[in-house]
Amino acid sequence: MDLNKVLQENIDYLSSIGNDPTGGMTRLLYSDSWLEAQKSVKEKLEAIGLTASFDEIGNLFGRIEGTDFPDETILSGSHIDTVVNGGNLDGQFGVIAAYVAIQYLLETHGKPKRSLEIISMAEEEGSRFPTVFWGSKNFVGEAKKEDVIDIADFNGLKFVEEMRRHGFDFRDESQPVRKDIKAFVEIHIEQGTVLEKEKLQIGVVNNIAGQRRYTIVLKGEANHAGTTPMGYRKDAVYGFAKICSQAIDRALEVGDPLVLTFGKVEPKPNTVNVVPGEVLFTMDCRHTDSKELHAFTKEIEALMRKIAAEHELEIDIDLWMDEAPVPMDETIVTAIEKAAKEEQMNYKIMHSGAGHDSQIIAPNFPTAMIFVPSIDGISHNPAEATDIDDLVNGVKVLASTLYELAYK
């Protein structure tokens, strides 16, 4: 089996579904291109002998029963949806890689002892409707009907109507969550530059960083830029600048794996000749250790209040996301590391700074991730790319890991 050829053909084929005329891919939950892609994957799964089916909400599964332990399932896959005008690897590479890896294993070793299953999750990105991880949250029984019953997309199309238009509906909440999943392995592009800069082929992910996200509003006093002396001003932008500078300096002192980002800034009235009276800004902080994450953000909250008081500014701090770090399963991490060694890959144990379906699945089933390099770290962008040899290396490590878990 020519892995390079098979992998590239499948990437090219699936990428043609939802191809955005402006460049890149747009394949959003419960859109026509999304359904076409899921149905195309279903046909491919059936073509290699897997039994394929959808669950109620549109997650797709392809399964082959194990010969010795059919009630023990080794699962691999990722999500099929994209961001608007995104790349052709984020999400779908994990689905394609699982398909190619299992096709290779079946051709090379025959049926597994434990059942092997692929999942193509309905949604992860939150790009069409204001909800995220709809696929994985339904898979583990955490999705709530009330969270989506009244939401709509940017064109006013209702979530529930679009779901039902494509033949799906809400999960039967009376049914128990599956108990047969013994391992979930997700392969993904890194979406960062660590592997590329360190000239490594594989990342073995042992933790997904926790995230705390804030929206902060500083209020001062808008006033004339020419007639208000510097000492009399209540300049909200100046206060923000102090907060941003001092907080980032402190983050640099703390160092990796802490990261801190002020990503959105909206001054008001945002005109050339008025002292800004208000600034709305966001803060995103991530760390792999929950105690460290909480301690640092509490320190920065105190810093922000101190600076606001010094500049006679009012401050409102809204913490609207507080996600704990999610450790990966040590046994599966060890299996991936063993596979990387057997395939003679240069690798490192690392954490993921981005969120993934694995963080939803890991608290419920043993889970770990494999990373392959991203060229220039670019993702969620038509320029998203990984060298085909690096993608194949990832498939080899995934196949070896699945062999260790399902065949031995």
C-alpha positions as a Markdown table, in Angstrom:
| # | Residue | x | y | z |
|---|---|---|---|---|
| 1 | Met | 0.0 | 0.0 | 0.0 |
| 2 | Asp | 1.5 | 3.3 | -1.1 |
| 3 | Leu | 0.6 | 5.5 | 1.9 |
| 4 | Asn | 1.7 | 8.7 | 0.3 |
| 5 | Lys | -0.5 | 8.2 | -2.7 |
| 6 | Val | -3.5 | 6.9 | -0.8 |
| 7 | Leu | -3.3 | 9.7 | 1.8 |
| 8 | Gln | -2.9 | 12.5 | -0.8 |
| 9 | Glu | -5.8 | 11.2 | -3.0 |
| 10 | Asn | -8.1 | 11.1 | 0.0 |
| 11 | Ile | -7.1 | 14.6 | 1.2 |
| 12 | Asp | -7.6 | 16.0 | -2.3 |
| 13 | Tyr | -11.0 | 14.3 | -2.7 |
| 14 | Leu | -12.5 | 15.3 | 0.6 |
| 15 | Ser | -11.1 | 18.8 | 0.2 |
| 16 | Ser | -13.1 | 19.2 | -3.0 |
| 17 | Ile | -16.3 | 19.1 | -0.9 |
| 18 | Gly | -16.9 | 22.6 | 0.5 |
| 19 | Asn | -14.2 | 24.2 | -1.5 |
| 20 | Asp | -14.6 | 27.9 | -1.0 |
| 21 | Pro | -14.5 | 30.0 | -4.2 |
| 22 | Thr | -12.5 | 32.7 | -2.3 |
| 23 | Gly | -9.9 | 30.1 | -1.3 |
| 24 | Gly | -9.7 | 27.5 | 1.3 |
| 25 | Met | -12.6 | 25.4 | 2.6 |
| 26 | Thr | -16.0 | 26.3 | 4.2 |
| 27 | Arg | -17.9 | 23.2 | 5.5 |
| 28 | Leu | -20.2 | 24.2 | 8.3 |
| 29 | Leu | -22.4 | 22.0 | 10.5 |
| 30 | Tyr | -25.7 | 21.0 | 8.9 |
| 31 | Ser | -24.8 | 22.6 | 5.6 |
| 32 | Asp | -25.2 | 20.8 | 2.3 |
| 33 | Ser | -21.5 | 20.5 | 1.8 |
| 34 | Trp | -21.1 | 19.1 | 5.4 |
| 35 | Leu | -23.7 | 16.4 | 4.7 |
| 36 | Glu | -22.1 | 15.5 | 1.3 |
| 37 | Ala | -18.7 | 15.1 | 3.1 |
| 38 | Gln | -20.1 | 12.9 | 5.8 |
| 39 | Lys | -21.9 | 10.7 | 3.2 |
| 40 | Ser | -18.7 | 10.5 | 1.2 |
| 41 | Val | -16.7 | 9.4 | 4.2 |
| 42 | Lys | -19.4 | 6.8 | 5.0 |
| 43 | Glu | -19.1 | 5.3 | 1.5 |
| 44 | Lys | -15.3 | 5.1 | 1.9 |
| 45 | Leu | -15.6 | 3.3 | 5.3 |
| 46 | Glu | -18.0 | 0.8 | 3.8 |
| 47 | Ala | -15.7 | 0.2 | 0.8 |
| 48 | Ile | -13.0 | -1.2 | 3.1 |
| 49 | Gly | -15.4 | -3.5 | 5.0 |
| 50 | Leu | -16.5 | -1.3 | 7.9 |
| 51 | Thr | -20.0 | -1.2 | 9.1 |
| 52 | Ala | -20.9 | 2.5 | 8.9 |
| 53 | Ser | -23.8 | 4.4 | 10.5 |
| 54 | Phe | -24.8 | 7.9 | 11.8 |
| 55 | Asp | -26.0 | 8.6 | 15.3 |
| 56 | Glu | -29.0 | 10.8 | 15.9 |
| 57 | Ile | -27.1 | 14.1 | 15.6 |
| 58 | Gly | -24.8 | 13.3 | 12.6 |
| 59 | Asn | -21.7 | 11.8 | 14.1 |
| 60 | Leu | -20.5 | 9.1 | 11.7 |
| 61 | Phe | -19.0 | 5.8 | 12.8 |
| 62 | Gly | -17.3 | 3.0 | 10.9 |
| 63 | Arg | -16.6 | -0.2 | 12.8 |
| 64 | Ile | -15.1 | -3.7 | 12.4 |
| 65 | Glu | -15.7 | -6.2 | 15.1 |
| 66 | Gly | -12.8 | -7.7 | 17.0 |
| 67 | Thr | -12.3 | -11.4 | 16.8 |
| 68 | Asp | -11.5 | -12.0 | 20.5 |
| 69 | Phe | -12.8 | -8.9 | 22.4 |
| 70 | Pro | -15.6 | -7.4 | 20.3 |
| 71 | Asp | -16.9 | -5.4 | 23.3 |
| 72 | Glu | -13.7 | -3.6 | 23.7 |
| 73 | Thr | -13.4 | -0.7 | 21.2 |
| 74 | Ile | -10.4 | 1.2 | 20.0 |
| 75 | Leu | -11.6 | 4.5 | 18.5 |
| 76 | Ser | -9.8 | 7.0 | 16.3 |
| 77 | Gly | -11.0 | 10.1 | 14.3 |
| 78 | Ser | -11.7 | 13.8 | 14.6 |
| 79 | His | -14.2 | 16.3 | 13.3 |
| 80 | Ile | -15.4 | 16.9 | 9.7 |
| 81 | Asp | -16.5 | 20.6 | 9.9 |
| 82 | Thr | -14.2 | 23.6 | 9.2 |
| 83 | Val | -14.0 | 27.2 | 10.0 |
| 84 | Val | -15.1 | 29.7 | 7.4 |
| 85 | Asn | -12.5 | 29.9 | 4.6 |
| 86 | Gly | -10.2 | 27.5 | 6.6 |
| 87 | Gly | -7.6 | 25.0 | 5.6 |
| 88 | Asn | -7.9 | 21.4 | 4.5 |
| 89 | Leu | -6.2 | 19.6 | 7.3 |
| 90 | Asp | -7.7 | 20.8 | 10.6 |
| 91 | Gly | -10.1 | 18.2 | 11.7 |
| 92 | Gln | -10.5 | 16.2 | 8.5 |
| 93 | Phe | -6.9 | 15.0 | 8.5 |
| 94 | Gly | -7.7 | 13.1 | 11.7 |
| 95 | Val | -10.6 | 11.4 | 10.0 |
| 96 | Ile | -8.7 | 10.6 | 6.8 |
| 97 | Ala | -5.6 | 9.4 | 8.8 |
| 98 | Ala | -7.8 | 7.0 | 10.9 |
| 99 | Tyr | -9.4 | 5.6 | 7.7 |
| 100 | Val | -6.0 | 5.1 | 5.9 |
| 101 | Ala | -4.4 | 3.6 | 9.1 |
| 102 | Ile | -7.2 | 1.1 | 9.6 |
| 103 | Gln | -7.3 | 0.2 | 5.9 |
| 104 | Tyr | -3.5 | -0.5 | 6.1 |
| 105 | Leu | -3.9 | -2.6 | 9.3 |
| 106 | Leu | -6.7 | -4.7 | 7.8 |
| 107 | Glu | -4.8 | -5.3 | 4.6 |
| 108 | Thr | -1.6 | -6.1 | 6.5 |
| 109 | His | -2.8 | -7.9 | 9.6 |
| 110 | Gly | -6.4 | -8.9 | 9.0 |
| 111 | Lys | -9.1 | -8.4 | 11.6 |
| 112 | Pro | -8.1 | -7.0 | 15.0 |
| 113 | Lys | -8.6 | -8.8 | 18.4 |
| 114 | Arg | -10.5 | -5.7 | 19.7 |
| 115 | Ser | -13.0 | -3.8 | 17.7 |
| 116 | Leu | -11.6 | -0.9 | 15.7 |
| 117 | Glu | -13.8 | 2.1 | 15.0 |
| 118 | Ile | -13.5 | 5.4 | 13.2 |
| 119 | Ile | -15.5 | 8.5 | 14.2 |
| 120 | Ser | -16.1 | 11.5 | 12.0 |
| 121 | Met | -17.5 | 14.0 | 14.4 |
| 122 | Ala | -20.3 | 16.3 | 13.3 |
| 123 | Glu | -18.9 | 19.6 | 14.7 |
| 124 | Glu | -16.1 | 21.0 | 16.7 |
| 125 | Glu | -15.4 | 24.5 | 15.5 |
| 126 | Gly | -18.4 | 26.6 | 16.4 |
| 127 | Ser | -18.2 | 28.4 | 13.1 |
| 128 | Arg | -21.9 | 28.4 | 12.0 |
| 129 | Phe | -23.9 | 28.3 | 15.3 |
| 130 | Pro | -22.9 | 29.7 | 18.7 |
| 131 | Thr | -22.1 | 26.2 | 20.1 |
| 132 | Val | -18.9 | 24.2 | 20.1 |
| 133 | Phe | -18.0 | 20.5 | 20.4 |
| 134 | Trp | -21.5 | 19.5 | 19.4 |
| 135 | Gly | -20.2 | 16.2 | 18.0 |
| 136 | Ser | -18.0 | 15.1 | 20.9 |
| 137 | Lys | -20.4 | 16.4 | 23.6 |
| 138 | Asn | -23.2 | 14.3 | 22.2 |
| 139 | Phe | -20.9 | 11.3 | 21.9 |
| 140 | Val | -20.1 | 11.5 | 25.7 |
| 141 | Gly | -23.7 | 12.5 | 26.7 |
| 142 | Glu | -22.9 | 16.0 | 27.7 |
| 143 | Ala | -24.7 | 18.0 | 25.1 |
| 144 | Lys | -27.9 | 19.8 | 26.3 |
| 145 | Lys | -30.9 | 20.5 | 24.1 |
| 146 | Glu | -31.6 | 23.8 | 25.9 |
| 147 | Asp | -28.3 | 25.2 | 24.8 |
| 148 | Val | -29.2 | 25.0 | 21.1 |
| 149 | Ile | -33.0 | 24.9 | 20.9 |
| 150 | Asp | -33.2 | 28.7 | 20.2 |
| 151 | Ile | -30.0 | 29.5 | 18.4 |
| 152 | Ala | -29.5 | 30.5 | 14.8 |
| 153 | Asp | -26.7 | 31.1 | 12.3 |
| 154 | Phe | -25.5 | 34.4 | 10.9 |
| 155 | Asn | -28.2 | 34.2 | 8.2 |
| 156 | Gly | -31.0 | 33.6 | 10.8 |
| 157 | Leu | -31.4 | 29.9 | 10.0 |
| 158 | Lys | -32.4 | 28.0 | 13.1 |
| 159 | Phe | -30.2 | 25.3 | 14.4 |
| 160 | Val | -33.0 | 22.8 | 15.0 |
| 161 | Glu | -34.6 | 23.4 | 11.6 |
| 162 | Glu | -31.2 | 22.9 | 9.8 |
| 163 | Met | -30.5 | 19.8 | 11.8 |
| 164 | Arg | -33.8 | 18.2 | 10.9 |
| 165 | Arg | -33.6 | 19.4 | 7.3 |
| 166 | His | -30.5 | 17.2 | 6.9 |
| 167 | Gly | -32.2 | 14.2 | 8.6 |
| 168 | Phe | -30.9 | 14.4 | 12.1 |
| 169 | Asp | -32.5 | 15.2 | 15.5 |
| 170 | Phe | -31.6 | 15.4 | 19.2 |
| 171 | Arg | -30.0 | 12.5 | 21.0 |
| 172 | Asp | -32.2 | 10.2 | 23.0 |
| 173 | Glu | -31.1 | 11.3 | 26.5 |
| 174 | Ser | -32.6 | 8.2 | 28.1 |
| 175 | Gln | -30.0 | 6.0 | 26.4 |
| 176 | Pro | -26.8 | 5.4 | 28.4 |
| 177 | Val | -23.3 | 6.5 | 27.2 |
| 178 | Arg | -21.3 | 3.8 | 25.6 |
| 179 | Lys | -19.1 | 1.7 | 27.9 |
| 180 | Asp | -17.1 | -0.2 | 25.3 |
| 181 | Ile | -14.6 | 2.5 | 24.4 |
| 182 | Lys | -11.2 | 1.4 | 25.8 |
| 183 | Ala | -9.1 | 4.1 | 24.0 |
| 184 | Phe | -9.5 | 7.1 | 21.8 |
| 185 | Val | -6.6 | 8.3 | 19.7 |
| 186 | Glu | -6.9 | 11.6 | 17.8 |
| 187 | Ile | -4.2 | 12.7 | 15.3 |
| 188 | His | -4.1 | 16.4 | 14.4 |
| 189 | Ile | -1.8 | 19.0 | 12.8 |
| 190 | Glu | 0.0 | 20.9 | 15.6 |
| 191 | Gln | -1.4 | 24.4 | 14.6 |
| 192 | Gly | 1.8 | 25.8 | 16.1 |
| 193 | Thr | 5.5 | 26.0 | 15.3 |
| 194 | Val | 7.2 | 23.9 | 18.0 |
| 195 | Leu | 7.7 | 20.7 | 15.9 |
| 196 | Glu | 8.8 | 22.5 | 12.8 |
| 197 | Lys | 11.3 | 24.8 | 14.7 |
| 198 | Glu | 12.7 | 21.8 | 16.6 |
| 199 | Lys | 12.8 | 19.7 | 13.4 |
| 200 | Leu | 10.7 | 16.9 | 14.9 |
| 201 | Gln | 8.3 | 14.6 | 13.1 |
| 202 | Ile | 5.9 | 13.7 | 15.9 |
| 203 | Gly | 4.4 | 15.3 | 18.9 |
| 204 | Val | 3.1 | 13.0 | 21.6 |
| 205 | Val | 0.5 | 15.0 | 23.5 |
| 206 | Asn | 0.2 | 14.4 | 27.2 |
| 207 | Asn | -2.0 | 17.4 | 28.2 |
| 208 | Ile | -4.4 | 19.9 | 26.7 |
| 209 | Ala | -4.0 | 23.3 | 28.3 |
| 210 | Gly | -6.7 | 24.9 | 30.4 |
| 211 | Gln | -8.1 | 28.2 | 29.3 |
| 212 | Arg | -9.5 | 31.2 | 31.1 |
| 213 | Arg | -11.0 | 33.9 | 28.9 |
| 214 | Tyr | -12.1 | 37.4 | 30.0 |
| 215 | Thr | -13.9 | 40.4 | 28.7 |
| 216 | Ile | -12.8 | 43.6 | 30.5 |
| 217 | Val | -14.2 | 47.1 | 30.2 |
| 218 | Leu | -12.3 | 50.1 | 31.4 |
| 219 | Lys | -14.3 | 53.3 | 31.8 |
| 220 | Gly | -12.7 | 56.8 | 32.1 |
| 221 | Glu | -13.8 | 60.1 | 30.6 |
| 222 | Ala | -14.0 | 61.0 | 27.0 |
| 223 | Asn | -12.7 | 64.6 | 26.5 |
| 224 | His | -11.2 | 67.0 | 24.0 |
| 225 | Ala | -7.8 | 66.0 | 22.9 |
| 226 | Gly | -6.5 | 69.6 | 22.6 |
| 227 | Thr | -8.0 | 71.2 | 25.6 |
| 228 | Thr | -7.6 | 68.5 | 28.3 |
| 229 | Pro | -4.2 | 68.7 | 30.0 |
| 230 | Met | -2.3 | 65.4 | 30.4 |
| 231 | Gly | -2.6 | 65.5 | 34.2 |
| 232 | Tyr | -6.4 | 65.9 | 34.1 |
| 233 | Arg | -7.2 | 63.0 | 31.8 |
| 234 | Lys | -9.0 | 59.8 | 32.6 |
| 235 | Asp | -7.6 | 58.0 | 29.5 |
| 236 | Ala | -8.9 | 54.4 | 29.2 |
| 237 | Val | -6.4 | 53.5 | 26.4 |
| 238 | Tyr | -3.5 | 54.6 | 28.6 |
| 239 | Gly | -4.9 | 52.4 | 31.4 |
| 240 | Phe | -5.3 | 49.5 | 29.0 |
| 241 | Ala | -1.7 | 50.0 | 27.7 |
| 242 | Lys | -0.4 | 49.8 | 31.2 |
| 243 | Ile | -2.3 | 46.6 | 31.9 |
| 244 | Cys | -1.3 | 45.0 | 28.6 |
| 245 | Ser | 2.4 | 45.9 | 29.0 |
| 246 | Gln | 2.7 | 44.9 | 32.7 |
| 247 | Ala | 0.7 | 41.7 | 32.3 |
| 248 | Ile | 2.7 | 40.4 | 29.3 |
| 249 | Asp | 5.9 | 41.3 | 31.1 |
| 250 | Arg | 4.8 | 39.2 | 34.0 |
| 251 | Ala | 3.8 | 36.3 | 31.7 |
| 252 | Leu | 7.3 | 36.4 | 30.1 |
| 253 | Glu | 8.8 | 36.2 | 33.6 |
| 254 | Val | 6.7 | 33.1 | 34.4 |
| 255 | Gly | 7.5 | 31.5 | 31.0 |
| 256 | Asp | 6.3 | 28.3 | 29.3 |
| 257 | Pro | 3.9 | 26.7 | 29.3 |
| 258 | Leu | 1.9 | 29.8 | 30.3 |
| 259 | Val | 0.6 | 32.0 | 27.5 |
| 260 | Leu | -1.3 | 35.3 | 27.7 |
| 261 | Thr | -3.1 | 37.1 | 24.9 |
| 262 | Phe | -4.9 | 40.4 | 24.6 |
| 263 | Gly | -6.6 | 39.6 | 21.3 |
| 264 | Lys | -9.5 | 42.1 | 20.9 |
| 265 | Val | -9.4 | 45.8 | 21.7 |
| 266 | Glu | -12.2 | 48.3 | 21.1 |
| 267 | Pro | -11.6 | 51.9 | 22.3 |
| 268 | Lys | -14.5 | 54.4 | 22.4 |
| 269 | Pro | -15.2 | 56.8 | 20.8 |
| 270 | Asn | -12.2 | 55.6 | 18.6 |
| 271 | Thr | -11.6 | 58.9 | 16.9 |
| 272 | Val | -8.4 | 61.0 | 16.4 |
| 273 | Asn | -9.2 | 64.1 | 18.5 |
| 274 | Val | -10.9 | 62.6 | 21.6 |
| 275 | Val | -9.3 | 61.2 | 24.7 |
| 276 | Pro | -10.7 | 57.6 | 24.8 |
| 277 | Gly | -13.3 | 57.3 | 27.6 |
| 278 | Glu | -13.8 | 53.6 | 27.4 |
| 279 | Val | -11.9 | 50.4 | 26.2 |
| 280 | Leu | -13.3 | 46.9 | 25.9 |
| 281 | Phe | -10.7 | 44.3 | 25.6 |
| 282 | Thr | -10.3 | 40.5 | 25.9 |
| 283 | Met | -7.7 | 38.4 | 27.8 |
| 284 | Asp | -7.0 | 34.7 | 27.0 |
| 285 | Cys | -4.7 | 32.9 | 29.4 |
| 286 | Arg | -3.7 | 29.2 | 29.1 |
| 287 | His | -1.6 | 26.8 | 31.2 |
| 288 | Thr | -1.3 | 23.0 | 31.6 |
| 289 | Asp | -1.5 | 23.3 | 35.4 |
| 290 | Ser | -4.8 | 24.3 | 36.9 |
| 291 | Lys | -3.3 | 25.8 | 40.1 |
| 292 | Glu | -0.8 | 27.8 | 38.1 |
| 293 | Leu | -3.4 | 29.1 | 35.7 |
| 294 | His | -5.7 | 30.2 | 38.5 |
| 295 | Ala | -2.9 | 31.8 | 40.5 |
| 296 | Phe | -1.6 | 33.8 | 37.6 |
| 297 | Thr | -5.0 | 35.0 | 36.4 |
| 298 | Lys | -5.9 | 36.1 | 40.0 |
| 299 | Glu | -2.6 | 38.0 | 40.1 |
| 300 | Ile | -3.4 | 39.8 | 36.8 |
| 301 | Glu | -6.9 | 40.6 | 37.9 |
| 302 | Ala | -5.5 | 42.3 | 41.0 |
| 303 | Leu | -3.0 | 44.1 | 38.7 |
| 304 | Met | -5.8 | 45.4 | 36.5 |
| 305 | Arg | -7.7 | 46.7 | 39.4 |
| 306 | Lys | -4.7 | 48.4 | 40.8 |
| 307 | Ile | -3.8 | 50.1 | 37.5 |
| 308 | Ala | -7.5 | 51.2 | 37.1 |
| 309 | Ala | -7.6 | 52.8 | 40.5 |
| 310 | Glu | -4.3 | 54.6 | 39.9 |
| 311 | His | -5.7 | 56.2 | 36.7 |
| 312 | Glu | -9.2 | 56.9 | 38.2 |
| 313 | Leu | -10.8 | 54.4 | 35.9 |
| 314 | Glu | -13.7 | 52.1 | 36.6 |
| 315 | Ile | -13.2 | 48.4 | 35.7 |
| 316 | Asp | -15.5 | 45.5 | 35.0 |
| 317 | Ile | -13.9 | 42.1 | 34.7 |
| 318 | Asp | -16.0 | 39.3 | 33.3 |
| 319 | Leu | -14.5 | 35.7 | 33.4 |
| 320 | Trp | -16.7 | 33.9 | 30.8 |
| 321 | Met | -14.6 | 30.8 | 30.1 |
| 322 | Asp | -12.9 | 28.7 | 32.7 |
| 323 | Glu | -11.8 | 25.4 | 31.3 |
| 324 | Ala | -9.5 | 23.2 | 33.3 |
| 325 | Pro | -6.4 | 21.5 | 31.8 |
| 326 | Val | -7.2 | 18.0 | 30.5 |
| 327 | Pro | -4.4 | 15.3 | 31.0 |
| 328 | Met | -4.1 | 12.5 | 28.5 |
| 329 | Asp | -4.2 | 8.9 | 29.5 |
| 330 | Glu | -0.7 | 7.7 | 30.5 |
| 331 | Thr | -1.1 | 4.2 | 29.0 |
| 332 | Ile | -2.1 | 5.5 | 25.6 |
| 333 | Val | 0.7 | 8.2 | 25.7 |
| 334 | Thr | 3.1 | 5.4 | 26.4 |
| 335 | Ala | 1.7 | 3.4 | 23.4 |
| 336 | Ile | 2.1 | 6.4 | 21.1 |
| 337 | Glu | 5.7 | 7.0 | 22.3 |
| 338 | Lys | 6.5 | 3.3 | 21.7 |
| 339 | Ala | 5.0 | 3.5 | 18.2 |
| 340 | Ala | 7.1 | 6.6 | 17.4 |
| 341 | Lys | 10.3 | 4.8 | 18.5 |
| 342 | Glu | 9.4 | 1.7 | 16.5 |
| 343 | Glu | 8.8 | 3.8 | 13.4 |
| 344 | Gln | 12.1 | 5.6 | 14.1 |
| 345 | Met | 10.5 | 9.0 | 14.4 |
| 346 | Asn | 12.0 | 12.1 | 16.0 |
| 347 | Tyr | 9.4 | 13.0 | 18.6 |
| 348 | Lys | 8.8 | 14.9 | 21.8 |
| 349 | Ile | 6.3 | 14.8 | 24.6 |
| 350 | Met | 4.3 | 18.0 | 24.5 |
| 351 | His | 1.1 | 19.7 | 25.5 |
| 352 | Ser | -1.6 | 21.2 | 23.2 |
| 353 | Gly | -2.3 | 24.9 | 23.6 |
| 354 | Ala | -5.4 | 24.6 | 21.4 |
| 355 | Gly | -8.7 | 22.9 | 22.3 |
| 356 | His | -9.7 | 19.6 | 20.6 |
| 357 | Asp | -12.4 | 17.0 | 20.8 |
| 358 | Ser | -10.0 | 15.0 | 22.9 |
| 359 | Gln | -10.5 | 17.4 | 25.8 |
| 360 | Ile | -14.2 | 16.5 | 25.8 |
| 361 | Ile | -13.7 | 12.8 | 25.4 |
| 362 | Ala | -10.7 | 12.4 | 27.8 |
| 363 | Pro | -12.7 | 12.8 | 31.1 |
| 364 | Asn | -14.9 | 9.9 | 29.9 |
| 365 | Phe | -12.7 | 7.5 | 28.0 |
| 366 | Pro | -8.9 | 6.9 | 28.0 |
| 367 | Thr | -7.6 | 9.4 | 25.4 |
| 368 | Ala | -4.4 | 10.7 | 23.8 |
| 369 | Met | -3.3 | 12.7 | 20.8 |
| 370 | Ile | -0.6 | 12.7 | 18.1 |
| 371 | Phe | 0.6 | 15.9 | 16.5 |
| 372 | Val | 2.3 | 16.3 | 13.1 |
| 373 | Pro | 4.1 | 19.6 | 12.2 |
| 374 | Ser | 2.3 | 22.6 | 10.7 |
| 375 | Ile | 4.2 | 24.7 | 8.1 |
| 376 | Asp | 4.9 | 28.1 | 9.8 |
| 377 | Gly | 2.3 | 27.1 | 12.4 |
| 378 | Ile | -0.5 | 28.4 | 10.1 |
| 379 | Ser | -4.0 | 27.0 | 10.7 |
| 380 | His | -7.7 | 28.2 | 10.2 |
| 381 | Asn | -6.4 | 29.7 | 7.0 |
| 382 | Pro | -6.2 | 28.6 | 3.3 |
| 383 | Ala | -2.4 | 28.5 | 3.7 |
| 384 | Glu | -2.7 | 25.8 | 6.3 |
| 385 | Ala | -0.3 | 23.0 | 5.2 |
| 386 | Thr | 1.9 | 20.1 | 6.3 |
| 387 | Asp | 4.4 | 18.3 | 4.1 |
| 388 | Ile | 3.0 | 15.0 | 2.8 |
| 389 | Asp | 5.9 | 13.1 | 4.3 |
| 390 | Asp | 5.0 | 14.5 | 7.7 |
| 391 | Leu | 1.4 | 13.5 | 7.3 |
| 392 | Val | 2.4 | 10.0 | 6.3 |
| 393 | Asn | 4.7 | 9.8 | 9.3 |
| 394 | Gly | 1.7 | 10.6 | 11.5 |
| 395 | Val | -0.4 | 7.9 | 9.8 |
| 396 | Lys | 2.4 | 5.4 | 10.4 |
| 397 | Val | 2.6 | 6.2 | 14.1 |
| 398 | Leu | -1.2 | 6.1 | 14.4 |
| 399 | Ala | -1.3 | 2.7 | 12.7 |
| 400 | Ser | 1.4 | 1.4 | 15.0 |
| 401 | Thr | -0.5 | 2.7 | 18.0 |
| 402 | Leu | -3.8 | 1.2 | 16.9 |
| 403 | Tyr | -2.0 | -2.1 | 16.3 |
| 404 | Glu | -0.6 | -2.1 | 19.8 |
| 405 | Leu | -4.0 | -1.3 | 21.3 |
| 406 | Ala | -6.3 | -3.5 | 19.1 |
| 407 | Tyr | -4.2 | -6.4 | 17.9 |
| 408 | Lys | -2.2 | -7.4 | 20.9 |
